[in-house]
């Protein structure tokens, strides 16, 4: 059914929200203040025509916008865009019963994204490479992506070549391309075990596209050079597929926020430490215990720490913090804790922290909802959430990073922390 609507606000995923007869209608690419026509099915709408544009609407800069699902909000003017994105954090905290000061959105896009996952699908032997259409399983073929950093030049061409080399299997692929100081690092997921022919074809792709390394399901196929990224004063060679902040500017900004918050700390634990994004800069000032369940990432961190002059000791511990979080006695050995979990958050670890006496805690998250949940546990345990700062290294998308700074106010929880 085609219906006219006035868009009232933006949702958490960047879609315009209008009030329908039976409840809210969610319309991707529509903006607050737009009057639109949309095809509606249930609570979902598809934008057909903008009858009267919002005064805050600007021209999108990418020809794929409106089809490609990589960017949700390109046509919103900078000021309301920043207010919307900051509001994602404010809303999540309010829903959790928290009302700390939330700083203005920090633009951490820098030169653009230094990593991207391209999807590959095959039809009649032909490969289609790009990103998925918004809220659909359809792939949008891309020739370029303007939000990628200059160091990612050649990433799409390499992805096309990888897909062509593996087209005989006709399996959907995810091709993660990361820009490093020594060239592009590519990890392919979805093909499964490689035969001799596929291995040879991928080796030729790495050579012809001058890739630093090419891996399949995190197993190295060919390493022509070690991919290296700068973290503080250290240089790290991440294992295939390792987590990395999306932009260089984002990593620098987040690291600066963390280091400033923990100035004066004498013994720090970095939980979910990965390759040492925060452990290595923090170790320029204080000893660090880096904990993660990814042995390969911790090995890369350890190697970087040992080869960098002037760092304080970094102790490595392999541990699944979801199943076995650090307990009170272990936590109380530190005067500062940093945790940067995946999108699912760190509920078990936050519950343990709430029972600890650690004076300073810094929490980093890419998910405002799980951040707010974990923050509420700490506050219930006697911590005060002093400030929250949102960082936008995922420009034009509904994703962001936030950093919360906590200080212990009381030794005992304010109320029981029920599971």
Steps between C-alpha positions, in 0.01 A plus 500: 500500500640839398446761770608863561683563826670773698820375660527590869842372604792270425516153651798317643586351161480833320157444349228766496209429734144605426187432702263264321148397593628185672827633636837627378609454138875469431619638167872477409656816347214725616584792732319694773297776334461312170157450350520181299314232311589149609395147420403354836484142616438460871742725688743525208491763231692543174565858396340569162500880474599801708200731459645780715859469625608577853684832539782290650534284187820537297620331182664161560854470362490134392320371191419175680326666794138390523583155367814388681442423866847608606390857581167575667521877540684701233235759424468656847680829568804474733352665810178295525700191402736552795204563732329181382811291551572642845134438580548127440724491807282736704191291425665170589624638831165654583327168429740337750413762761825693462546870431871587489649786304535389138758699306453624146565250223869477409561470125749214472456424130835649403604396149238225497456131572819295496317168485186368334329167448381453143245231424524277193216307343500295183240468229558288190872508569514879527610663824317795652707698753388774736280570801150375575192707423340651811284242682528249215708206384564659162857600419584842354795481260752775575773657289616727782414612855569865593515441876811283473841644588751566219706204628209277395554582134496172317289325764199445276718388210669249728162377625383449141817304422461281809139422410600417144767262628241317712200518268500127427372433851213748454484546878408840647815666631588772748822672398655709778753751372715696745748775414834462675823693483642228275201458269157340487425201722218275375316224686233297319222323687246251374686289244621230733801283436708608199624261238830527317338687208332758727821550699697560183237740364493701826881516505488655153237750622727604787790552262307683228332735752810540717319383812696483822319183606210286387323253731200272486300453820796646691745245355780672308511413130787733414685760706713720277555756776388519861196733524591763757289762680619774733366495857645777714874479447482124430456320169275194509462224241142381560402139425259443209150633570598668827280779636621851421338839555326609181700819444847614597353824633255301711774293658709809578202685652384205709853428621550863602172498695594179681855607583380835633236331717760266654782749562670415829386137508780270616362160399246461220304203366388519137215253455409382148841639405526354148817605320573772756317802363495644852751279685795626297433875543416449869827311550688816411403616853419198717516119515204330331338159526342422160223237504320347203393158372663552156843339531617620158407862577676485837808348336512795260463738795777325692738509204433871444553578869831314512632677190402854608743698711387691807185308588413386850440123536190350337388168649291284265217275618286284272155476652135489392355793691144407406526160671761588762510872580760635738366469854512751784833388644664505156352840416602657829867456407455785251433868549346536152302273270428553131257277312413511130277201423325397176149624423348255748661697782657364817212429738676230704815709535300813588324308778837394640637853472200632688609291800863615481686787660674618182501882520492575126326322213484596133248324277509512120216373286372493142145428621317767706243248627747250647719786621205644691413161647858446622525859625184456706655197669807701597290789628288261706825372647606842625676654200421844363490539125672833464495555126418321176654606170367373165748458212387487138739285299208339316381818329159485326408176679315440828816351653726686742747449782458644848733534796366511857713607794404361843624580850422296808293695756413228751641161594169315498233457233198727539263211432532126427632427151252234393573270207 
